Amino acid sequence: MTKKRRRPIHLHVMVSEEELALIQERMAEAGIRNMGAYMRKMALNGYVLHVDLSPVQELVSLQRRCSNNLNQVAIRANTYGGIYPEEIKALQRDYEKLWRPLSDLLEKLSAIVRL
């Protein structure tokens, strides 16, 4: 008695060596190791989207630091009634560090959306 397969239909596709190399390269980029899974994903959905979120994680970390610094300055201002100009300059530098990479990331995302 044989077990029924979930996918009983076999498809066979011939490719050149160059095409195989490109397919394997794209599989690696997408983080997929199984050729059958990759081919099904491409055939059914037309594309595989692999998103590297490391720039977003870095921006979240920068945003947390900026928020913490802002909270500390607000506490000092409310407790002692004033803020030193150096503290404001430090906050401005922190936010500049945040907005530059955020702007770059948004440009990259908008380029993807245009595709």
C-alpha positions in Angstrom: 0.0 0.0 0.0 1.6 3.3 -1.1 1.0 6.6 0.6 -0.9 9.2 -1.5 1.3 12.1 -2.5 0.1 15.6 -1.8 1.4 16.6 -5.3 1.1 13.6 -7.6 1.8 15.4 -10.9 5.3 15.5 -12.1 6.5 18.5 -14.2 9.8 18.4 -16.2 11.5 21.6 -17.4 14.7 21.7 -19.5 17.1 24.7 -18.9 20.5 25.6 -20.1 23.5 25.7 -17.8 23.3 29.5 -17.8 19.6 29.5 -16.9 20.3 26.9 -14.1 23.0 29.1 -12.7 20.7 32.1 -12.7 17.9 30.1 -11.1 20.3 28.9 -8.4 21.6 32.4 -7.8 18.0 33.7 -7.4 17.1 30.9 -5.1 20.1 31.8 -2.9 19.0 35.5 -2.9 15.5 34.4 -1.8 16.9 32.1 0.9 15.2 29.1 -0.7 17.2 25.8 -0.9 14.6 23.5 -2.3 14.3 23.7 -6.1 10.8 22.3 -6.2 9.6 24.8 -3.6 11.2 27.7 -5.5 9.8 26.6 -8.9 6.3 26.3 -7.4 6.5 29.7 -5.8 7.7 31.3 -9.0 5.1 29.5 -11.2 2.2 30.3 -8.8 3.1 33.8 -7.7 5.3 35.1 -10.4 7.9 36.4 -8.0 9.7 35.7 -4.7 10.3 38.7 -2.5 13.2 38.4 0.0 13.3 41.4 2.3 16.4 42.2 4.3 15.2 44.1 7.3 18.6 44.9 8.8 18.4 48.6 7.8 15.0 48.9 9.4 16.3 47.3 12.6 19.1 49.8 12.7 16.7 52.6 12.2 14.5 51.3 15.1 17.5 51.2 17.3 18.4 54.8 16.4 14.9 55.9 17.0 14.9 54.3 20.4 18.1 56.2 21.3 16.6 59.4 20.1 13.4 58.9 22.1 15.4 58.0 25.3 17.5 61.1 24.9 14.5 63.3 24.3 12.8 61.9 27.4 15.9 62.6 29.5 16.0 66.2 28.3 12.2 66.6 28.9 12.6 65.2 32.5 15.5 67.7 33.1 13.5 70.6 31.7 10.5 69.8 33.8 12.6 69.1 36.9 15.1 72.0 36.7 13.2 74.4 34.5 15.7 74.6 31.7 17.7 72.9 28.9 21.4 73.4 28.0 22.1 74.4 24.4 24.5 71.4 24.2 21.6 69.0 24.9 19.6 70.5 22.1 22.5 70.2 19.7 23.0 66.6 20.7 19.3 65.9 20.1 19.6 67.5 16.7 22.7 65.4 15.8 20.9 62.2 16.9 17.8 63.0 14.7 20.0 63.9 11.8 21.6 60.4 12.1 18.1 58.9 12.1 16.6 60.9 9.2 19.5 60.4 6.7 19.3 56.6 6.6 15.5 56.7 6.9 15.4 58.9 3.8 17.7 56.5 1.9 15.5 53.5 2.9 12.3 55.2 1.8 13.9 56.0 -1.6 14.8 52.3 -2.0 11.3 51.2 -1.0 9.7 53.7 -3.5 12.0 52.3 -6.3 10.7 48.8 -5.5 7.1 50.0 -5.6 7.6 51.6 -9.0 8.7 48.2 -10.4 
